[in-house]
Structure formats: C-alpha cells, structure tokens
Amino acid sequence: MKKTKQIAAIVALLCIAALIIGFIISAFTTTADSRNLFFAFFAAIIALPLLAWLFLLCYGKIKGKHTMAELFPNASDDVPSIKSNPEHQVFTEEELAQAMESEKHNL
C-alpha cells in the first residue's frame, strides 16, 4: 500500500512538472496556438491540484477519516466537552459559559 502511494505521488509530481515545463515553453513560443496553450497550461496548473484537494477532502468526509486536505484537522479538539445527559438536557448560556471556562482552566 505504501509503495503504491509513493508511486502515485511520483507520477503526480511528474505530471505537475510536465505542466509547468509546458507552461514555460508556451510562454516563449510564438505560434498560432501558443496563446491558447499558455492559458490551457495555466488553467491546468491551478485546476488539477484543486481537484485533487477536493477529491481528498470528499474521500475523507465519506470514509470518516482525517486527511491532509482538511482545513482544520484538530477543530474537534477545540470544542469544550460537556458531559451528555441521556435525557437530552438543555443547557443555559450560563452553564455553557461555566463549562467553557472550566475547560480552559483544565488545559
């Protein structure tokens, strides 16, 4: 599994390098289609990593796993923990503030 991930990462890096090289070459050539190629390479350099990030984010959400694509991977650790009541008790704002303060002091 680790070997396939490494191969996929190397292939992805080679593709991005090829896009960048094509982008640079298209910037210095003057043919009829060089402007279109320039903008196509530019769009691909931006779009492909964005799509890869979006794929990883969706994969993590579907599988319920933490991935490197999350914006705030430790966000759930910052939420103060309040003991849950099986009867689904509703807390007042004062009780929530006290629980948050006590959680701050415990850190």
A tleap script that builds the chain and sets N, CA, C and O, in Angstrom:
source leaprc.protein.ff14SB
mol = sequence {
  NMET LYS LYS THR LYS GLN ILE ALA ALA ILE
  VAL ALA LEU LEU CYS ILE ALA ALA LEU ILE
  ILE GLY PHE ILE ILE SER ALA PHE THR THR
  THR ALA ASP SER ARG ASN LEU PHE PHE ALA
  PHE PHE ALA ALA ILE ILE ALA LEU PRO LEU
  LEU ALA TRP LEU PHE LEU LEU CYS TYR GLY
  LYS ILE LYS GLY LYS HIE THR MET ALA GLU
  LEU PHE PRO ASN ALA SER ASP ASP VAL PRO
  SER ILE LYS SER ASN PRO GLU HIE GLN VAL
  PHE THR GLU GLU GLU LEU ALA GLN ALA MET
  GLU SER GLU LYS HIE ASN CLEU
}
set mol.1.N position { 0.830 -1.197 0.000 }
set mol.1.CA position { 0.000 0.000 0.000 }
set mol.1.C position { 0.866 1.250 0.000 }
set mol.1.O position { 0.600 2.207 -0.727 }
set mol.2.N position { 1.910 1.227 0.829 }
set mol.2.CA position { 2.778 2.392 0.910 }
set mol.2.C position { 3.511 2.592 -0.412 }
set mol.2.O position { 3.733 3.726 -0.837 }
set mol.3.N position { 3.886 1.498 -1.058 }
set mol.3.CA position { 4.615 1.574 -2.325 }
set mol.3.C position { 3.726 2.193 -3.410 }
set mol.3.O position { 4.200 3.000 -4.210 }
set mol.4.N position { 2.442 1.822 -3.444 }
set mol.4.CA position { 1.548 2.385 -4.456 }
set mol.4.C position { 1.309 3.869 -4.219 }
set mol.4.O position { 1.188 4.640 -5.171 }
set mol.5.N position { 1.241 4.272 -2.956 }
set mol.5.CA position { 1.075 5.696 -2.656 }
set mol.5.C position { 2.299 6.487 -3.097 }
set mol.5.O position { 2.175 7.599 -3.610 }
set mol.6.N position { 3.478 5.912 -2.897 }
set mol.6.CA position { 4.701 6.589 -3.325 }
set mol.6.C position { 4.760 6.701 -4.840 }
set mol.6.O position { 5.158 7.737 -5.371 }
set mol.7.N position { 4.368 5.648 -5.535 }
set mol.7.CA position { 4.360 5.689 -6.998 }
set mol.7.C position { 3.351 6.714 -7.491 }
set mol.7.O position { 3.640 7.461 -8.426 }
set mol.8.N position { 2.171 6.762 -6.877 }
set mol.8.CA position { 1.153 7.743 -7.267 }
set mol.8.C position { 1.651 9.160 -7.016 }
set mol.8.O position { 1.394 10.052 -7.824 }
set mol.9.N position { 2.353 9.381 -5.918 }
set mol.9.CA position { 2.880 10.715 -5.613 }
set mol.9.C position { 3.951 11.116 -6.631 }
set mol.9.O position { 3.998 12.268 -7.062 }
set mol.10.N position { 4.802 10.177 -7.010 }
set mol.10.CA position { 5.842 10.483 -8.000 }
set mol.10.C position { 5.217 10.790 -9.357 }
set mol.10.O position { 5.649 11.716 -10.044 }
set mol.11.N position { 4.211 10.024 -9.742 }
set mol.11.CA position { 3.527 10.276 -11.016 }
set mol.11.C position { 2.852 11.644 -10.992 }
set mol.11.O position { 2.905 12.377 -11.980 }
set mol.12.N position { 2.223 11.989 -9.884 }
set mol.12.CA position { 1.572 13.294 -9.768 }
set mol.12.C position { 2.595 14.431 -9.870 }
set mol.12.O position { 2.344 15.437 -10.534 }
set mol.13.N position { 3.736 14.271 -9.217 }
set mol.13.CA position { 4.776 15.295 -9.307 }
set mol.13.C position { 5.319 15.425 -10.717 }
set mol.13.O position { 5.586 16.533 -11.180 }
set mol.14.N position { 5.485 14.306 -11.403 }
set mol.14.CA position { 5.954 14.354 -12.788 }
set mol.14.C position { 4.933 15.040 -13.692 }
set mol.14.O position { 5.315 15.780 -14.599 }
set mol.15.N position { 3.656 14.810 -13.463 }
set mol.15.CA position { 2.610 15.474 -14.255 }
set mol.15.C position { 2.619 16.982 -14.018 }
set mol.15.O position { 2.508 17.766 -14.961 }
set mol.16.N position { 2.750 17.380 -12.760 }
set mol.16.CA position { 2.794 18.813 -12.455 }
set mol.16.C position { 4.046 19.444 -13.059 }
set mol.16.O position { 3.992 20.559 -13.578 }
set mol.17.N position { 5.174 18.732 -12.993 }
set mol.17.CA position { 6.402 19.249 -13.599 }
set mol.17.C position { 6.242 19.383 -15.106 }
set mol.17.O position { 6.705 20.362 -15.691 }
set mol.18.N position { 5.593 18.411 -15.742 }
set mol.18.CA position { 5.358 18.494 -17.184 }
set mol.18.C position { 4.457 19.680 -17.524 }
set mol.18.O position { 4.680 20.362 -18.525 }
set mol.19.N position { 3.452 19.925 -16.704 }
set mol.19.CA position { 2.577 21.088 -16.930 }
set mol.19.C position { 3.356 22.395 -16.818 }
set mol.19.O position { 3.173 23.307 -17.624 }
set mol.20.N position { 4.215 22.477 -15.821 }
set mol.20.CA position { 4.993 23.705 -15.634 }
set mol.20.C position { 5.977 23.897 -16.778 }
set mol.20.O position { 6.150 25.015 -17.264 }
set mol.21.N position { 6.620 22.827 -17.211 }
set mol.21.CA position { 7.550 22.938 -18.346 }
set mol.21.C position { 6.797 23.346 -19.609 }
set mol.21.O position { 7.261 24.205 -20.359 }
set mol.22.N position { 5.639 22.737 -19.848 }
set mol.22.CA position { 4.816 23.130 -20.997 }
set mol.22.C position { 4.362 24.572 -20.905 }
set mol.22.O position { 4.297 25.277 -21.912 }
set mol.23.N position { 4.048 25.009 -19.698 }
set mol.23.CA position { 3.639 26.398 -19.478 }
set mol.23.C position { 4.770 27.359 -19.838 }
set mol.23.O position { 4.546 28.370 -20.504 }
set mol.24.N position { 5.974 27.040 -19.399 }
set mol.24.CA position { 7.127 27.905 -19.684 }
set mol.24.C position { 7.433 27.906 -21.178 }
set mol.24.O position { 7.692 28.961 -21.757 }
set mol.25.N position { 7.406 26.744 -21.798 }
set mol.25.CA position { 7.681 26.675 -23.241 }
set mol.25.C position { 6.633 27.446 -24.024 }
set mol.25.O position { 6.973 28.165 -24.964 }
set mol.26.N position { 5.355 27.310 -23.651 }
set mol.26.CA position { 4.299 28.026 -24.373 }
set mol.26.C position { 4.389 29.532 -24.166 }
set mol.26.O position { 3.903 30.303 -24.993 }
set mol.27.N position { 5.005 29.953 -23.072 }
set mol.27.CA position { 5.153 31.392 -22.833 }
set mol.27.C position { 6.162 32.017 -23.792 }
set mol.27.O position { 6.053 33.198 -24.121 }
set mol.28.N position { 7.149 31.230 -24.245 }
set mol.28.CA position { 8.202 31.776 -25.089 }
set mol.28.C position { 8.059 31.405 -26.561 }
set mol.28.O position { 8.913 31.782 -27.363 }
set mol.29.N position { 7.025 30.691 -26.937 }
set mol.29.CA position { 6.829 30.352 -28.347 }
set mol.29.C position { 5.818 31.296 -28.966 }
set mol.29.O position { 4.944 31.832 -28.285 }
set mol.30.N position { 5.950 31.488 -30.259 }
set mol.30.CA position { 5.022 32.376 -30.970 }
set mol.30.C position { 4.450 31.628 -32.164 }
set mol.30.O position { 4.881 31.806 -33.303 }
set mol.31.N position { 3.480 30.799 -31.873 }
set mol.31.CA position { 2.744 30.117 -32.927 }
set mol.31.C position { 1.298 30.564 -32.856 }
set mol.31.O position { 0.915 31.346 -31.986 }
set mol.32.N position { 0.504 30.062 -33.779 }
set mol.32.CA position { -0.907 30.467 -33.819 }
set mol.32.C position { -1.659 30.017 -32.568 }
set mol.32.O position { -2.571 30.702 -32.106 }
set mol.33.N position { -1.270 28.862 -32.023 }
set mol.33.CA position { -1.981 28.326 -30.868 }
set mol.33.C position { -1.253 28.545 -29.545 }
set mol.33.O position { -1.684 28.016 -28.521 }
set mol.34.N position { -0.181 29.296 -29.540 }
set mol.34.CA position { 0.599 29.426 -28.307 }
set mol.34.C position { -0.174 30.142 -27.205 }
set mol.34.O position { -0.019 29.822 -26.027 }
set mol.35.N position { -1.004 31.107 -27.584 }
set mol.35.CA position { -1.800 31.807 -26.564 }
set mol.35.C position { -2.799 30.852 -25.920 }
set mol.35.O position { -2.973 30.852 -24.702 }
set mol.36.N position { -3.451 30.041 -26.745 }
set mol.36.CA position { -4.410 29.068 -26.198 }
set mol.36.C position { -3.711 28.036 -25.329 }
set mol.36.O position { -4.215 27.672 -24.267 }
set mol.37.N position { -2.558 27.567 -25.771 }
set mol.37.CA position { -1.796 26.609 -24.970 }
set mol.37.C position { -1.360 27.220 -23.645 }
set mol.37.O position { -1.417 26.565 -22.604 }
set mol.38.N position { -0.928 28.466 -23.685 }
set mol.38.CA position { -0.486 29.159 -22.478 }
set mol.38.C position { -1.608 29.182 -21.444 }
set mol.38.O position { -1.399 28.831 -20.282 }
set mol.39.N position { -2.789 29.593 -21.871 }
set mol.39.CA position { -3.905 29.673 -20.931 }
set mol.39.C position { -4.404 28.288 -20.514 }
set mol.39.O position { -4.883 28.119 -19.393 }
set mol.40.N position { -4.299 27.313 -21.390 }
set mol.40.CA position { -4.696 25.953 -21.024 }
set mol.40.C position { -3.756 25.390 -19.965 }
set mol.40.O position { -4.207 24.787 -18.992 }
set mol.41.N position { -2.438 25.586 -20.151 }
set mol.41.CA position { -1.485 25.128 -19.136 }
set mol.41.C position { -1.694 25.874 -17.821 }
set mol.41.O position { -1.629 25.278 -16.745 }
set mol.42.N position { -1.943 27.175 -17.912 }
set mol.42.CA position { -2.178 27.980 -16.710 }
set mol.42.C position { -3.395 27.454 -15.946 }
set mol.42.O position { -3.343 27.291 -14.726 }
set mol.43.N position { -4.482 27.192 -16.661 }
set mol.43.CA position { -5.697 26.681 -16.016 }
set mol.43.C position { -5.462 25.291 -15.431 }
set mol.43.O position { -5.959 24.980 -14.348 }
set mol.44.N position { -4.707 24.457 -16.141 }
set mol.44.CA position { -4.454 23.100 -15.652 }
set mol.44.C position { -3.567 23.116 -14.415 }
set mol.44.O position { -3.764 22.312 -13.503 }
set mol.45.N position { -2.593 24.022 -14.372 }
set mol.45.CA position { -1.715 24.116 -13.203 }
set mol.45.C position { -2.514 24.489 -11.956 }
set mol.45.O position { -2.192 24.052 -10.850 }
set mol.46.N position { -3.542 25.286 -12.138 }
set mol.46.CA position { -4.374 25.682 -10.995 }
set mol.46.C position { -5.464 24.638 -10.721 }
set mol.46.O position { -5.719 24.303 -9.565 }
set mol.47.N position { -6.100 24.129 -11.767 }
set mol.47.CA position { -7.266 23.263 -11.589 }
set mol.47.C position { -6.914 21.865 -11.071 }
set mol.47.O position { -7.624 21.336 -10.216 }
set mol.48.N position { -5.857 21.271 -11.561 }
set mol.48.CA position { -5.558 19.896 -11.160 }
set mol.48.C position { -5.241 19.753 -9.673 }
set mol.48.O position { -5.788 18.849 -9.041 }
set mol.49.N position { -4.394 20.588 -9.081 }
set mol.49.CA position { -4.204 20.457 -7.629 }
set mol.49.C position { -5.481 20.758 -6.823 }
set mol.49.O position { -5.726 20.145 -5.784 }
set mol.50.N position { -6.281 21.704 -7.314 }
set mol.50.CA position { -7.546 21.988 -6.629 }
set mol.50.C position { -8.483 20.788 -6.675 }
set mol.50.O position { -9.116 20.450 -5.675 }
set mol.51.N position { -8.570 20.153 -7.822 }
set mol.51.CA position { -9.425 18.969 -7.934 }
set mol.51.C position { -8.895 17.825 -7.070 }
set mol.51.O position { -9.680 17.095 -6.465 }
set mol.52.N position { -7.594 17.663 -7.006 }
set mol.52.CA position { -7.010 16.623 -6.152 }
set mol.52.C position { -7.327 16.894 -4.685 }
set mol.52.O position { -7.666 15.976 -3.939 }
set mol.53.N position { -7.214 18.164 -4.272 }
set mol.53.CA position { -7.535 18.524 -2.890 }
set mol.53.C position { -9.010 18.256 -2.599 }
set mol.53.O position { -9.354 17.730 -1.540 }
set mol.54.N position { -9.877 18.618 -3.542 }
set mol.54.CA position { -11.309 18.406 -3.358 }
set mol.54.C position { -11.629 16.915 -3.273 }
set mol.54.O position { -12.466 16.503 -2.470 }
set mol.55.N position { -10.969 16.113 -4.094 }
set mol.55.CA position { -11.163 14.664 -4.048 }
set mol.55.C position { -10.754 14.107 -2.691 }
set mol.55.O position { -11.482 13.304 -2.107 }
set mol.56.N position { -9.593 14.526 -2.181 }
set mol.56.CA position { -9.133 14.049 -0.878 }
set mol.56.C position { -10.076 14.480 0.239 }
set mol.56.O position { -10.354 13.708 1.156 }
set mol.57.N position { -10.563 15.706 0.160 }
set mol.57.CA position { -11.485 16.208 1.174 }
set mol.57.C position { -12.779 15.390 1.176 }
set mol.57.O position { -13.254 14.979 2.234 }
set mol.58.N position { -13.343 15.157 0.000 }
set mol.58.CA position { -14.580 14.376 -0.094 }
set mol.58.C position { -14.362 12.932 0.345 }
set mol.58.O position { -15.210 12.351 1.024 }
set mol.59.N position { -13.234 12.356 -0.039 }
set mol.59.CA position { -12.920 10.984 0.364 }
set mol.59.C position { -12.849 10.870 1.883 }
set mol.59.O position { -13.374 9.922 2.467 }
set mol.60.N position { -12.196 11.843 2.520 }
set mol.60.CA position { -12.101 11.828 3.974 }
set mol.60.C position { -13.449 11.975 4.649 }
set mol.60.O position { -13.717 11.328 5.662 }
set mol.61.N position { -14.304 12.829 4.089 }
set mol.61.CA position { -15.631 13.025 4.682 }
set mol.61.C position { -16.502 11.783 4.507 }
set mol.61.O position { -17.246 11.410 5.414 }
set mol.62.N position { -16.409 11.145 3.338 }
set mol.62.CA position { -17.222 9.959 3.088 }
set mol.62.C position { -16.767 8.801 3.978 }
set mol.62.O position { -17.598 8.098 4.552 }
set mol.63.N position { -15.467 8.605 4.092 }
set mol.63.CA position { -14.927 7.498 4.885 }
set mol.63.C position { -14.866 7.816 6.374 }
set mol.63.O position { -14.650 6.917 7.186 }
set mol.64.N position { -15.054 9.083 6.746 }
set mol.64.CA position { -14.995 9.476 8.148 }
set mol.64.C position { -13.580 9.488 8.696 }
set mol.64.O position { -13.375 9.278 9.892 }
set mol.65.N position { -12.600 9.731 7.833 }
set mol.65.CA position { -11.199 9.742 8.246 }
set mol.65.C position { -10.647 11.157 8.155 }
set mol.65.O position { -11.150 11.994 7.404 }
set mol.66.N position { -9.606 11.403 8.933 }
set mol.66.CA position { -8.897 12.671 8.828 }
set mol.66.C position { -7.897 12.562 7.689 }
set mol.66.O position { -7.133 11.600 7.608 }
set mol.67.N position { -7.911 13.554 6.814 }
set mol.67.CA position { -6.968 13.579 5.701 }
set mol.67.C position { -6.189 14.877 5.745 }
set mol.67.O position { -6.513 15.786 6.509 }
set mol.68.N position { -5.157 14.955 4.919 }
set mol.68.CA position { -4.358 16.171 4.879 }
set mol.68.C position { -5.084 17.310 4.179 }
set mol.68.O position { -4.588 18.436 4.175 }
set mol.69.N position { -6.237 17.051 3.590 }
set mol.69.CA position { -6.977 18.067 2.869 }
set mol.69.C position { -7.896 18.887 3.771 }
set mol.69.O position { -8.493 19.860 3.311 }
set mol.70.N position { -8.020 18.521 5.032 }
set mol.70.CA position { -8.910 19.251 5.930 }
set mol.70.C position { -8.333 20.620 6.264 }
set mol.70.O position { -7.125 20.770 6.449 }
set mol.71.N position { -9.201 21.602 6.339 }
set mol.71.CA position { -8.745 22.948 6.674 }
set mol.71.C position { -8.347 23.049 8.132 }
set mol.71.O position { -7.324 23.651 8.458 }
set mol.72.N position { -9.149 22.465 9.016 }
set mol.72.CA position { -8.889 22.495 10.448 }
set mol.72.C position { -8.955 21.069 10.987 }
set mol.72.O position { -9.984 20.673 11.536 }
set mol.73.N position { -7.888 20.292 10.845 }
set mol.73.CA position { -7.959 18.884 11.239 }
set mol.73.C position { -8.159 18.661 12.729 }
set mol.73.O position { -8.683 17.615 13.111 }
set mol.74.N position { -7.770 19.584 13.577 }
set mol.74.CA position { -7.908 19.413 15.025 }
set mol.74.C position { -9.032 20.266 15.585 }
set mol.74.O position { -9.031 20.581 16.775 }
set mol.75.N position { -9.993 20.646 14.751 }
set mol.75.CA position { -11.063 21.530 15.204 }
set mol.75.C position { -11.924 20.869 16.269 }
set mol.75.O position { -12.422 21.557 17.161 }
set mol.76.N position { -12.112 19.572 16.205 }
set mol.76.CA position { -12.949 18.903 17.193 }
set mol.76.C position { -12.290 18.893 18.565 }
set mol.76.O position { -12.977 18.744 19.576 }
set mol.77.N position { -10.960 19.051 18.621 }
set mol.77.CA position { -10.266 19.090 19.902 }
set mol.77.C position { -10.484 20.412 20.626 }
set mol.77.O position { -10.328 20.478 21.846 }
set mol.78.N position { -10.843 21.467 19.893 }
set mol.78.CA position { -11.005 22.784 20.488 }
set mol.78.C position { -12.380 22.978 21.126 }
set mol.78.O position { -12.576 23.920 21.893 }
set mol.79.N position { -13.320 22.107 20.821 }
set mol.79.CA position { -14.674 22.245 21.346 }
set mol.79.C position { -14.685 21.743 22.783 }
set mol.79.O position { -14.236 20.627 23.047 }
set mol.80.N position { -15.188 22.546 23.715 }
set mol.80.CA position { -15.212 22.096 25.106 }
set mol.80.C position { -16.148 20.912 25.268 }
set mol.80.O position { -17.230 20.868 24.683 }
set mol.81.N position { -15.716 19.967 26.061 }
set mol.81.CA position { -16.539 18.772 26.262 }
set mol.81.C position { -17.467 18.996 27.448 }
set mol.81.O position { -17.037 19.412 28.523 }
set mol.82.N position { -18.719 18.719 27.235 }
set mol.82.CA position { -19.732 18.826 28.274 }
set mol.82.C position { -20.336 17.441 28.421 }
set mol.82.O position { -20.723 16.811 27.436 }
set mol.83.N position { -20.413 16.979 29.640 }
set mol.83.CA position { -20.969 15.655 29.884 }
set mol.83.C position { -22.400 15.604 29.361 }
set mol.83.O position { -23.224 16.456 29.694 }
set mol.84.N position { -22.688 14.593 28.535 }
set mol.84.CA position { -24.031 14.499 27.962 }
set mol.84.C position { -24.970 13.780 28.933 }
set mol.84.O position { -24.581 12.845 29.633 }
set mol.85.N position { -26.176 14.233 28.951 }
set mol.85.CA position { -27.212 13.653 29.788 }
set mol.85.C position { -28.082 12.762 28.907 }
set mol.85.O position { -28.503 13.200 27.836 }
set mol.86.N position { -28.360 11.549 29.314 }
set mol.86.CA position { -29.174 10.677 28.467 }
set mol.86.C position { -30.583 11.211 28.228 }
set mol.86.O position { -31.243 10.801 27.273 }
set mol.87.N position { -31.052 12.118 29.080 }
set mol.87.CA position { -32.391 12.668 28.908 }
set mol.87.C position { -32.399 13.888 27.993 }
set mol.87.O position { -33.422 14.559 27.861 }
set mol.88.N position { -31.257 14.178 27.358 }
set mol.88.CA position { -31.116 15.299 26.435 }
set mol.88.C position { -31.476 16.625 27.112 }
set mol.88.O position { -32.396 17.326 26.691 }
set mol.89.N position { -30.746 16.940 28.147 }
set mol.89.CA position { -30.963 18.160 28.905 }
set mol.89.C position { -30.514 19.368 28.084 }
set mol.89.O position { -29.504 19.311 27.382 }
set mol.90.N position { -31.266 20.450 28.179 }
set mol.90.CA position { -30.913 21.689 27.503 }
set mol.90.C position { -30.157 22.563 28.496 }
set mol.90.O position { -30.639 22.817 29.600 }
set mol.91.N position { -28.971 23.024 28.101 }
set mol.91.CA position { -28.146 23.840 28.971 }
set mol.91.C position { -28.440 25.318 28.752 }
set mol.91.O position { -28.742 25.744 27.637 }
set mol.92.N position { -28.349 26.091 29.825 }
set mol.92.CA position { -28.497 27.536 29.706 }
set mol.92.C position { -27.171 28.131 29.253 }
set mol.92.O position { -26.138 27.461 29.260 }
set mol.93.N position { -27.217 29.385 28.863 }
set mol.93.CA position { -25.995 30.057 28.414 }
set mol.93.C position { -24.969 30.147 29.542 }
set mol.93.O position { -23.767 30.041 29.300 }
set mol.94.N position { -25.444 30.343 30.780 }
set mol.94.CA position { -24.527 30.424 31.922 }
set mol.94.C position { -23.824 29.089 32.155 }
set mol.94.O position { -22.624 29.059 32.428 }
set mol.95.N position { -24.557 27.995 32.048 }
set mol.95.CA position { -23.949 26.678 32.233 }
set mol.95.C position { -22.916 26.386 31.143 }
set mol.95.O position { -21.865 25.807 31.416 }
set mol.96.N position { -23.219 26.789 29.917 }
set mol.96.CA position { -22.261 26.593 28.823 }
set mol.96.C position { -21.015 27.441 29.041 }
set mol.96.O position { -19.899 26.976 28.807 }
set mol.97.N position { -21.198 28.684 29.489 }
set mol.97.CA position { -20.052 29.562 29.742 }
set mol.97.C position { -19.184 28.999 30.867 }
set mol.97.O position { -17.957 29.035 30.784 }
set mol.98.N position { -19.820 28.479 31.917 }
set mol.98.CA position { -19.064 27.880 33.020 }
set mol.98.C position { -18.290 26.649 32.552 }
set mol.98.O position { -17.141 26.447 32.945 }
set mol.99.N position { -18.915 25.839 31.722 }
set mol.99.CA position { -18.238 24.645 31.217 }
set mol.99.C position { -17.049 25.027 30.341 }
set mol.99.O position { -16.000 24.384 30.398 }
set mol.100.N position { -17.211 26.067 29.536 }
set mol.100.CA position { -16.109 26.523 28.679 }
set mol.100.C position { -14.970 27.079 29.518 }
set mol.100.O position { -13.802 26.828 29.221 }
set mol.101.N position { -15.294 27.828 30.558 }
set mol.101.CA position { -14.268 28.384 31.437 }
set mol.101.C position { -13.515 27.284 32.168 }
set mol.101.O position { -12.290 27.331 32.289 }
set mol.102.N position { -14.257 26.291 32.656 }
set mol.102.CA position { -13.595 25.198 33.369 }
set mol.102.C position { -12.708 24.386 32.415 }
set mol.102.O position { -11.661 23.878 32.815 }
set mol.103.N position { -13.128 24.272 31.175 }
set mol.103.CA position { -12.327 23.555 30.179 }
set mol.103.C position { -11.036 24.332 29.870 }
set mol.103.O position { -9.977 23.732 29.685 }
set mol.104.N position { -11.130 25.657 29.816 }
set mol.104.CA position { -9.931 26.490 29.600 }
set mol.104.C position { -8.929 26.332 30.724 }
set mol.104.O position { -7.721 26.285 30.491 }
set mol.105.N position { -9.436 26.250 31.947 }
set mol.105.CA position { -8.547 26.122 33.100 }
set mol.105.C position { -7.922 24.731 33.168 }
set mol.105.O position { -6.823 24.571 33.701 }
set mol.106.N position { -8.612 23.729 32.635 }
set mol.106.CA position { -8.064 22.370 32.640 }
set mol.106.C position { -6.924 22.206 31.651 }
set mol.106.O position { -6.096 21.308 31.806 }
set mol.107.N position { -6.868 23.061 30.634 }
set mol.107.CA position { -5.805 22.955 29.634 }
set mol.107.C position { -4.569 23.541 30.222 }
set mol.107.O position { -3.527 23.569 29.566 }
savepdb mol mol.pdb
quit
